[in-house]
Amino acid sequence: MTVLIDRVGAANRPRHPEKAHRPDQPAARKPDWIRVKAPVSPGYNATREIVRVNGLHTVCEEAGCPNIGECWDKKHATFMIMGDTCTRACAFCNVKTGLPGALDPAEPAHVADATAKLGLAHVVITSVDRDDLADGGAAHFAAVIRAVRARCPTTTIEVLTPDFLRKDGAAEVLVAARPDVFNHNLETVPSQYLTVRPGARYFASIRLLQRAKEIDPSIFTKSGIMVGLGEERNEVLQVMDDLRAADVDFLTIGQYLQPSRKHHPVVRFVPPDEFKSLETIAYAKGFSMVAATPLTRSSHHAGEDFARLKALRAAR
């Protein structure tokens, strides 16, 4: 497992110290179907102000999501709890790496307050990896869920969790808090883990998703991968089979976009028609819901997709 220790703590410390001395990777020009508008709307600014006032972090900003302008204009934001610093060093991710600070005991209340102020019907809560904590942060995750439930009882809650690798009992703690959707992303195919997601283990992530459904068969489970990292098509299809074997309901597939020249390069920009083909195959394999487009991200249209997923189950 790759765990970074920040022994300096300087204000000008690199965002990704483990990547700072690596040679620059090529940065391919984005095709036309990847273009998005710059975030400048009043709705975007209002959402940003609520996030700032409550002292919160969002994966929308930290991961450089291309959909931030669209989502924040609609007052949709994905809250990233347990700080802005991750203990992993994934080659695709723009979240800061290092040794995180202590958990903020007021954070559950702040997330609940922001959820209420934004008027969210569906909230997505994610986090950095916290390998430094005995439970990986599962109890804190549960506390945030309970706080949102108490403040916003009609809001549905989706969690996008880390893998809780070697954190026995973490899944049980989180599922006991009864989120409506349990999401954990595989990110890529197994053959790419050593270079793309070195701190994780593919089958441990599969097992986490399977375990969530075992604990609570009524919970909706969800996972996502990126394409364009060098994977083969048959490997993507095998990931679909592995997720269906774990009884995962919802699959998201999106294009990998390189945050900087120090990150993993984009091997290929997958055209929209290939995404449509993958979507068709995924439905044929038994997924209840599939989102597969170049700009698909785990939290993009999460509320609308959950409403559709819930309606599909009710109709059966």
FENTA-V390041 format. One record per backbone hydrogen bond with DSSP energy under -1.0 kcal/mol. CO is the residue of the C=O (numbers start at 1). NH is the residue of the N-H. If there is no record, write none. Layout:
CO_NH + CO_NH
//
This chain:
10_13 + 15_97 + 16_19 + 19_22 + 31_34 + 32_35 + 41_45 + 42_46 + 43_47 + 44_48 + 45_49 + 46_50 + 47_51 + 48_52 + 49_53 + 50_54 + 51_56 + 52_55 + 57_80 + 58_62 + 59_63 + 60_65 + 65_68 + 67_71 + 68_72 + 69_73 + 71_76 + 72_75 + 78_59 + 79_126 + 81_128 + 86_98 + 91_264 + 96_86 + 104_107 + 106_110 + 107_111 + 108_112 + 109_113 + 110_114 + 111_115 + 112_116 + 113_117 + 114_118 + 115_120 + 121_156 + 123_158 + 124_79 + 125_160 + 126_81 + 129_87 + 130_133 + 133_136 + 135_138 + 137_141 + 138_142 + 139_143 + 140_144 + 141_145 + 142_146 + 143_147 + 144_148 + 145_149 + 146_150 + 147_151 + 148_152 + 152_155 + 156_123 + 157_180 + 157_181 + 158_125 + 159_183 + 164_167 + 167_170 + 169_173 + 170_174 + 171_175 + 172_176 + 174_177 + 175_178 + 180_220 + 181_159 + 182_222 + 183_161 + 186_188 + 187_226 + 189_192 + 190_193 + 192_196 + 193_197 + 196_91 + 197_200 + 201_205 + 202_206 + 203_207 + 204_208 + 205_209 + 206_210 + 207_211 + 208_212 + 209_213 + 210_214 + 211_215 + 212_216 + 216_219 + 220_182 + 221_249 + 221_250 + 222_184 + 223_252 + 224_187 + 225_254 + 227_256 + 228_267 + 228_268 + 232_236 + 233_237 + 234_238 + 235_239 + 236_240 + 237_241 + 238_242 + 239_243 + 240_244 + 241_245 + 242_246 + 243_248 + 244_247 + 249_288 + 249_289 + 250_223 + 251_291 + 252_225 + 253_293 + 254_227 + 260_263 + 261_25 + 271_274 + 271_275 + 272_276 + 273_277 + 274_278 + 275_279 + 276_280 + 277_281 + 278_282 + 279_283 + 280_284 + 281_285 + 282_287 + 283_286 + 289_251 + 291_253 + 293_296 + 294_255 + 297_300 + 299_302 + 301_305 + 302_306 + 303_307 + 304_308 + 305_309 + 306_310 + 307_311 + 308_312 + 309_313 + 310_314 + 311_315 + 313_316
//
